[in-house]
Amino acid sequence: MSKVKKRIKPTKEQTQELNRRLDAVMKVGHTNNLYCDCELCQALAEQAELMGYRTYSTIKRPSEKWDRRKQEYERGRQIDLVKVANLAGQGLTSTEIGEKMHRSKGYISRIAKEFDIKIFTKKRGRKPCH
């Protein structure tokens, strides 16, 4: 059996140092940047590794695969936007547009709301006699 390395509770000074570095990173504004390689973020990563909160200190760069996937998603969304605009111009409802495009009604409504596309609704009620 392999031994599991037990994490040791950090001292008060180590916790204060980690909080000080967290405050510095927050002040700089790198809160949402996971792959930052500035001195402050690297120091925070090393401190977290020292305290046992992190298994590695070097921050790895994301692979090109995620950028490519994001670009493909955005491209597909642009194509859907054009199709929704064209079909809405023909007077179709969001349900009919969704059936033609093989997308959900909620997706169509979300795109229409985001880009201010007017989708018509069918009139409800009695049909005229003549």
N, C-alpha and C positions, 0 to 999 in steps of 0.2 A: 504494500500500500504506500502511495505517495503522500507525503505530509502536505497539508494545506497551510500556506503561510498565513498566520493570523495577523490581522491589522492591529497595530498598537495605537491606542488612543493618543492623539496629539497633545502636546503640552499647551499651556495657556499662551506662552510666547509664540509658538508656532501658529496657533489659531489667530492671534493678533496680527502676525505677519501676513498670513493668508488674506485676512480681511483688509489689511492695508493695501495689498496688491490688487485685490478685487476692486477696491474703491478707486485706485489709480486707473485701472482698465475702464471702469465705468465713466470716470471723468473724461477720458480720452474719447469715449464713445464707440468702443469696439465690442459692444455687447452681442451683436448678431453675426459677427465675423468669426466663424469657427476656425478658419484656416489662416489666421493672422500670424505673421512672423516678426512682428515688431518686438522690441526689447521688453516692453511691459507684459505683453501676452506670453512671451517665452518664459519670463521670470515667474509668472503666475502658474504656468504649466509645470515648471520645475518644482515649485513649492508644493503644488498639488500631488506631484509624484513622490516627493519626499515624505509627505504626510500619509501617503497610501491611498489617496482618493483617485489616483490615476495610475494606469499600468505602464504608460510610456510618456516621455516628455516631448519627443519630437512630434510636431504637428504635421500630419501627412496631407498632401495636396489631393483634392478630389480628382478622380480620373476623368478623362475626356468623355466617357460614356454618359455621365450625367448632364454635361453641357449639350451633348448631341440629343439626348432624350428631351431636354427642355426645349430645344429649338424645334424638334419634330412636333412636340405638343403645341407650341405657339403657331407653327405653320398650319397644322390641322385645324386649329381654332380660327385662324384667319379665313381658311377656306370655308368652314362652317358659317362664319359670319356673312360672307358674300352670298352663300346659298340661302341663308335665312332671310337676308334683305331682299333677294330676288323673289323668293316664294311669298314673302309678306306683301310685296308689291303686287302680286297677283291676287291678293285678297283671301289667302288661306288662313285658317286658324292655327294656333300653336300645335294642336293635336294633329292636324293634317300635315303640317310641316314636319313634325317629328316622325310621322309614319313614312313620309317620302324620303327623309334623310336617314332613317333608321337610328334616330336619337330619341332620348326621353323628352317629354313635355317640359319637365323642369329645367333641363339643359337649354332648351330653346328659349324658354322664358327668361332664364338668367342672362343669356347672350343678348336678348332683345332689351332687357332692362339696362344692361351695362352700356350698350352702344346706342340707346334711345331709338330703337326700331319700333315703329308702330305696327302691332299685329292686330288685325281686325277680329272681332268676335261675331259669330253668327247671331242674327236676331232670334230671340226666343219668343214663343207665344203662338197664337193662332195664325195659320196661313190665310191669306186673303182668298175670298171666294172666286174672284174673277182674275 
